[in-house]
Amino acid sequence: MRYLKIHTLEKGWFDKDEVLLHAAFQVLIDFVEQEKPDKIVDWNADELHRKAWKEIKSLRNWWRKERPARKSPLDDKKIKHPPLKFEKIAGSDLHRMVGPDKNKYANYYRALGKHRKLERKWEEEDQRNLHRLIDIRKFLWT
């Protein structure tokens, strides 16, 4: 393989920590879906292979189904998002952002707080599962 097409990232710029996560899981997905190791490898040969195959399937399921199903409180269409407003700085050609009325957008700020907590939890989950994938990398061959 000379090139790795990462199907879970749209065109554009991404920080390398995100690229690394998506690239590693794309390798796993390509391995399972293109190389068809379930048809080639005897995953019941011994306990080590049984555990590895179980882990491969678990990680694939997490990447394909569980992770994409994550929902943020900010996804709620009923929550009104504050607009970005700017005002001119007197005596200058510059503008500054005007903070929104936090009382008027209280639901948004509550959802934002919940989102930030979930985001930390999701980052930890991503990290754990990336480590799990690295732990079974020696089994990703046919």
C-alpha positions in Angstrom: 0.0 0.0 0.0 1.5 3.3 -1.1 -1.4 5.6 -0.1 -3.9 5.5 2.7 -7.2 7.1 1.9 -8.8 8.2 5.2 -12.5 8.0 4.6 -13.5 9.5 8.0 -11.8 12.9 7.4 -13.2 15.4 4.9 -10.8 17.4 2.8 -9.0 20.2 4.6 -6.7 20.8 7.5 -6.6 18.6 10.6 -4.2 18.6 13.5 -1.9 15.6 13.4 -3.2 14.0 16.5 -6.6 13.7 14.8 -5.0 12.4 11.5 -3.0 9.8 13.5 -6.2 8.5 15.1 -8.1 8.3 11.9 -5.2 6.9 9.9 -4.7 4.1 12.4 -8.3 3.1 12.4 -8.5 3.3 8.6 -5.7 0.7 8.5 -7.8 -1.5 10.8 -10.9 -1.0 8.6 -9.0 -1.7 5.4 -7.5 -4.8 7.0 -10.9 -6.2 8.0 -12.9 -5.2 5.0 -10.4 -5.6 2.2 -8.1 -8.3 3.3 -10.9 -10.4 4.8 -8.8 -12.0 7.5 -11.8 -13.9 8.8 -11.6 -16.0 5.5 -7.8 -16.5 5.6 -6.6 -16.7 9.2 -7.6 -19.4 11.7 -8.5 -17.1 14.6 -9.4 -20.2 16.7 -5.9 -21.6 16.4 -5.1 -20.6 20.0 -6.2 -18.4 22.8 -4.0 -15.5 21.7 -5.5 -15.5 18.2 -9.1 -15.8 19.6 -8.5 -12.8 21.9 -6.9 -10.8 19.1 -9.8 -11.4 16.7 -12.3 -10.5 19.4 -10.4 -7.3 20.0 -10.2 -6.5 16.2 -14.0 -7.0 15.9 -14.6 -4.9 19.0 -12.4 -2.0 17.8 -14.0 -2.1 14.3 -17.5 -1.9 15.9 -16.5 1.0 18.1 -15.0 2.9 15.1 -17.8 2.1 12.7 -20.8 2.3 15.0 -20.3 3.5 18.5 -18.0 6.5 17.9 -20.0 8.0 15.0 -23.2 7.7 17.2 -21.8 10.3 19.7 -24.2 13.1 20.3 -23.3 16.5 21.7 -25.9 18.6 23.6 -25.0 21.3 21.1 -26.5 19.2 18.4 -30.0 20.0 19.8 -31.7 22.1 17.1 -33.9 23.7 19.7 -31.0 25.4 21.4 -30.6 28.9 20.2 -26.9 29.7 19.4 -25.6 33.2 20.1 -24.7 35.2 17.0 -21.1 36.5 16.5 -21.2 40.2 16.8 -18.5 42.7 16.4 -18.2 46.4 17.1 -15.7 49.0 15.7 -13.0 50.1 18.0 -13.2 53.9 18.2 -10.3 55.7 16.5 -9.2 52.5 14.7 -10.0 50.4 11.7 -10.2 47.3 14.0 -13.2 45.5 15.4 -13.7 43.5 18.6 -16.1 40.7 19.3 -19.0 41.6 21.5 -20.0 38.9 24.0 -23.5 37.7 23.9 -26.1 38.0 26.6 -25.4 34.9 28.7 -28.9 35.1 30.3 -30.6 35.2 26.9 -28.5 32.2 25.8 -28.4 30.3 29.1 -29.5 27.0 27.5 -26.6 27.3 25.0 -24.1 27.9 27.7 -25.4 24.9 29.8 -25.2 22.7 26.7 -21.7 24.0 26.0 -20.5 23.0 29.5 -21.9 19.5 29.1 -20.3 19.3 25.6 -16.9 20.2 27.0 -17.2 17.4 29.6 -18.3 14.9 27.0 -15.4 16.1 24.7 -12.9 15.3 27.4 -14.5 11.9 28.0 -14.5 11.2 24.2 -10.8 12.2 23.9 -9.9 9.7 26.7 -12.0 7.0 25.0 -10.2 7.7 21.6 -6.8 7.4 23.4 -7.7 4.2 25.1 -8.9 2.6 21.9 -5.9 3.8 19.9 -3.8 2.1 22.6 -5.9 -1.1 22.2 -5.3 -1.0 18.4 -1.5 -0.6 18.9 -1.5 -3.6 21.3 -2.9 -5.9 18.5 -1.0 -4.5 15.6 1.1 -7.7 15.2 -2.1 -9.5 14.3 -3.0 -7.2 11.4 -1.5 -9.3 8.6 -2.8 -12.0 6.2 
